[in-house]
């Protein structure tokens, strides 16, 4: 009884008169519409929720969905068309299994701020494609880095080894591509 209730409560707020509304979704509808494929990665009982999502998404959004067990996703080399969406579903005790197959997973937090379905961290005219708000946000993170990192990486070597083979942020700086920096700005791709 728990799973059907959880699934119903999750999508209930987005369905009205047989129509799906994602107005309050953290992922703008424009991005979802452009997706060529959606991957749902999960393990344990969360995998069954992924299959429910597959049915709903394919029926209403007409986007192909692959549901993959997290442990299998880690070792496979899937063809991921651009643009695609990857959804990781986890429940208590399964988090590491679910995200470990995603490069850099568990080591970075991706933050975007949207207002009226527009990413306000983005400025197409800026050299780095960052808005004033994004730069202020980064400045705040850098200013409070000692407080942030005292909780997240008490010892550099232990933090770097949270997931063998993956590297975690160890430098107090920001960059476009370096995975060792505390703050990494994703590269904007046109198209």
C-alpha positions as CSV (number, residue, x, y, z in Angstrom):
1,X,0.0,0.0,0.0
2,X,2.9,2.4,0.7
3,X,4.3,2.5,-2.9
4,X,1.0,3.3,-4.7
5,X,0.3,6.1,-2.2
6,X,3.8,7.5,-2.6
7,X,3.5,7.5,-6.4
8,X,0.1,9.1,-6.4
9,X,1.1,11.8,-3.9
10,X,4.2,12.6,-6.0
11,X,2.4,13.3,-9.3
12,X,-1.0,14.3,-7.9
13,X,0.0,18.0,-7.6
14,X,1.0,18.0,-11.3
15,X,-2.2,16.4,-12.8
16,X,-5.4,18.4,-13.3
17,X,-8.3,17.3,-15.6
18,X,-6.1,14.7,-17.3
19,X,-3.4,17.2,-18.1
20,X,0.1,17.3,-16.7
21,X,1.3,20.6,-15.4
22,X,5.0,21.2,-14.5
23,X,4.7,24.9,-13.8
24,X,6.3,24.4,-10.4
25,X,8.8,21.8,-11.5
26,X,12.5,22.5,-10.8
27,X,13.1,21.5,-14.5
28,X,11.6,23.9,-17.0
29,X,9.1,22.5,-19.4
30,X,11.2,23.8,-22.4
31,X,14.1,21.5,-21.3
32,X,11.8,18.5,-20.9
33,X,10.3,19.1,-24.4
34,X,13.7,19.1,-26.0
35,X,14.8,15.8,-24.3
36,X,15.3,13.0,-26.8
37,X,15.5,10.4,-24.0
38,X,15.1,10.1,-20.3
39,X,17.1,7.6,-18.1
40,X,15.7,6.6,-14.8
41,X,18.4,5.1,-12.5
42,X,17.3,3.3,-9.4
43,X,17.8,0.2,-7.3
44,X,15.7,-1.9,-4.9
45,X,12.1,-0.9,-4.6
46,X,12.8,2.5,-6.1
47,X,13.3,0.7,-9.4
48,X,9.6,-0.1,-9.5
49,X,8.8,3.6,-9.1
50,X,11.0,4.1,-12.1
51,X,8.9,1.7,-14.2
52,X,5.8,3.6,-13.1
53,X,7.4,6.8,-14.2
54,X,8.4,5.3,-17.5
55,X,4.7,4.4,-18.2
56,X,3.4,7.8,-17.3
57,X,6.2,9.7,-19.1
58,X,6.0,7.7,-22.3
59,X,2.2,7.8,-22.4
60,X,1.8,11.5,-21.8
61,X,5.1,13.1,-22.8
62,X,5.9,10.7,-25.7
63,X,9.6,10.6,-24.7
64,X,11.5,7.3,-24.6
65,X,12.4,6.3,-21.1
66,X,15.0,3.7,-20.1
67,X,14.8,2.4,-16.6
68,X,18.2,1.0,-15.5
69,X,19.3,-0.7,-12.2
70,X,21.9,1.6,-10.7
71,X,24.5,-1.2,-10.4
72,X,24.2,-2.0,-14.1
73,X,24.3,1.6,-15.2
74,X,27.7,2.0,-13.5
75,X,29.3,-0.6,-15.8
76,X,27.4,0.0,-19.0
77,X,28.3,2.5,-21.7
78,X,24.9,3.8,-22.7
79,X,24.2,5.9,-25.8
80,X,22.9,9.1,-24.3
81,X,21.6,11.4,-27.0
82,X,21.9,15.1,-26.6
83,X,19.9,16.5,-24.9
84,X,18.8,13.8,-22.4
85,X,17.6,13.8,-18.8
86,X,18.9,11.5,-16.1
87,X,16.7,11.0,-13.1
88,X,18.1,9.2,-10.1
89,X,15.6,7.7,-7.7
90,X,16.7,6.7,-4.3
91,X,15.3,5.9,-0.9
92,X,16.9,5.6,2.5
93,X,20.0,3.4,2.4
94,X,20.2,3.2,-1.4
95,X,21.6,6.6,-2.2
96,X,25.2,5.7,-2.9
97,X,24.2,2.7,-5.0
98,X,22.0,4.9,-7.1
99,X,24.4,7.8,-7.8
100,X,27.7,6.1,-7.8
101,X,27.5,5.3,-11.6
102,X,27.1,9.0,-12.5
103,X,30.5,10.7,-13.1
104,X,31.4,12.9,-10.2
105,X,28.4,11.8,-8.3
106,X,28.2,12.4,-4.6
107,X,30.9,15.0,-4.8
108,X,29.2,18.0,-6.3
109,X,25.9,19.8,-5.7
110,X,24.4,21.4,-8.8
111,X,22.4,24.6,-8.0
112,X,20.3,26.6,-10.3
113,X,17.8,29.3,-9.4
114,X,14.8,29.7,-11.6
115,X,12.2,32.5,-11.7
116,X,9.2,32.1,-14.1
117,X,10.9,29.1,-15.8
118,X,14.0,31.2,-16.5
119,X,17.4,30.3,-15.1
120,X,18.4,33.6,-13.4
121,X,22.0,32.4,-13.1
122,X,22.4,32.6,-16.9
123,X,23.3,35.7,-18.9
124,X,23.9,35.1,-22.6
125,X,25.9,38.4,-22.9
126,X,28.4,37.6,-20.2
127,X,31.8,36.2,-21.1
128,X,31.2,33.2,-18.8
129,X,27.4,33.2,-19.4
130,X,26.8,34.1,-15.7
131,X,24.4,36.7,-14.4
132,X,25.2,39.2,-11.7
133,X,23.1,37.1,-9.3
134,X,25.2,34.0,-10.1
135,X,28.4,35.9,-9.5
136,X,27.1,37.2,-6.2
137,X,26.0,33.6,-5.3
138,X,29.6,32.3,-6.1
139,X,31.1,35.2,-4.1
140,X,28.9,34.2,-1.1
141,X,30.1,30.5,-1.4
142,X,33.7,31.6,-1.6
143,X,33.3,34.0,1.3
144,X,31.8,31.2,3.5
145,X,34.0,28.4,2.1
146,X,35.7,27.8,5.5
147,X,32.3,27.2,7.1
148,X,31.1,25.0,4.2
149,X,34.2,22.9,3.9
150,X,34.6,22.3,7.6
151,X,31.5,20.1,7.3
152,X,32.1,18.6,3.8
153,X,35.8,17.8,3.7
154,X,37.6,17.7,7.0
155,X,40.5,15.8,5.6
156,X,41.4,16.2,1.9
157,X,42.4,12.6,1.4
158,X,39.4,11.1,3.1
159,X,37.1,13.3,1.1
160,X,38.7,12.5,-2.2
161,X,38.2,8.8,-1.4
162,X,34.5,8.9,-0.8
163,X,34.0,7.0,-4.1
164,X,37.1,5.2,-5.3
165,X,38.2,6.5,-8.7
166,X,36.4,9.8,-8.4
167,X,37.9,13.1,-7.4
168,X,36.3,15.6,-5.1
169,X,36.7,19.3,-4.8
170,X,39.9,20.2,-2.8
171,X,40.8,23.7,-4.0
172,X,39.1,27.0,-2.8
173,X,38.5,28.4,-6.3
174,X,36.1,28.3,-9.1
175,X,36.6,27.0,-12.7
176,X,34.7,26.0,-15.8
177,X,36.0,22.4,-16.1
178,X,38.4,21.4,-13.2
179,X,36.7,18.8,-11.0
180,X,39.0,19.6,-8.1
181,X,37.6,23.1,-7.5
182,X,35.1,23.8,-4.8
183,X,32.9,25.7,-7.3
184,X,32.6,24.5,-10.9
185,X,30.7,26.4,-13.4
186,X,29.1,24.2,-16.1
187,X,30.1,25.1,-19.6
188,X,27.2,26.5,-21.6
189,X,26.6,24.8,-24.9
190,X,24.7,26.5,-27.6
191,X,21.8,24.6,-29.3
